[in-house]
Amino acid sequence: MRIIGNNKGLKGEITVPGDKSISHRSIIISSISDGKSAIRNLLESEDVQRTIEAFRNMGVSITKAEDRYFVEGVGLYGLKKPDKVIDCGNSGTTARLLCGVLAGQSFSSALIGDQSLSKRPMDRVIIPLRNMGAKIEGRENKYLPIYISPADNKLNSIDYELPVASAQVKSALLLATLYAQGSTSIIENKVTRDHTERMLEYFGCKIYKEGNVICMDSNYPPSGRDLYVPGDISSASYFIVAATLIEGSVLTIKNVGINPTRTGIISVLNSMGADISITNYKELNNEPIGDIHVRYSTLKGITIGGNTIGRLIDEIPVLAVAASLAQGITVIRDAEELRYKESNRISTISSELRKMGANIRELEDGLVIEGVKELKPSKLDSHSDHRIAMALSIAALKAKGESFISGHECVSISYPDFYNTLYNLSY
Ligand code: S3P
């Protein structure tokens, strides 16, 4: 992909596609619900397609008509043994959340993934699911392929303190609880996205939070609902950063999910001096939505860590682009989890931005970035990671001249239309 620097600003109004996390959950939860669900604004991307295919292979009818997907829920015990191995592709959310559902089935199943997913840790779901009585085995006890056989008895619920801040692990355990007896409680010491909790409640399950403990009673099965998937704030973040960095920009992004467990990028950029505001706040199917307005602004460095990290974990690559052009030093700590994403994002974003002249240094758990005046156009590599490809595209848009990004096709994982939207806004 060739990207030419933009110096006239991003102006206008756009929408971004449906939230990836909420899209996966809407397919999973509606498939195992009693009755029909209709889903509007579902993200149509490779990752979500993996989840749709998995449930179709287990006998769920998922069809599209006009602007919505219809899912004929089969109830908790209506899934059929898939006639082939479930291929999760690049999607960690598909693999980990499905482990939770499959652990409670009376049939055996197997999960595989692509090269990147096959290197990502799965013991974080295997270990607690085994504690619940699941029969689940991974390669070297840790990686895909994963084999799941029917448990000897109904699963047990679990009291579990999450050792890593992971919404995928939390979600897998909550989904397994639907197949367990009793009540589960999960202690979450660091904030992670709470879409599963919100959606299970919306579908009629009994789940509530007391302080940092999530409690779920297994006796309330989900029943079908209609829902609207808000725009993905992670996809919006590329345009938010671009509009902040490029002089003359005045941009509105309509109908974006602004769940507080996801808005860290807005809080942090505003603390750095950005001009970002939200209007038209509303709540749909238990998720807050609003319009995001961004104007060009100059930024200063910041130090972040702790509870902020889970609220912007997927936005750190594009935040690193913003920090590279801010005045002063930005320090990002407590973000070691970035090393276990679609690529090792601490090292991939550092090595690529350094090619552009950024002053960026890796820490074991984060980054130290000293802002520079400008970035140089360069030949860049996505490392087959959609969020690295999109973050680098914004860096390239800000550099004077022509940059090239190889492997940019991976944006289809979460945002197939990314380059069309970027092109229409920029040139
Ligand atoms: C996700 C949770 C996060 C995030 C990922 C999507 C989810 O991963 O990085 O892109 O949908 O639950 P972890 O659960 O590994 O933190």
Boltz pocket constraint, residues with backbone or C-beta under 6 A from the ligand:
constraints:
  - pocket:
      binder: B
      contacts: [[A, 20], [A, 21], [A, 22], [A, 93], [A, 165], [A, 166], [A, 167], [A, 168], [A, 169], [A, 171], [A, 192], [A, 193], [A, 313], [A, 314], [A, 337]]
      max_distance: 6.0
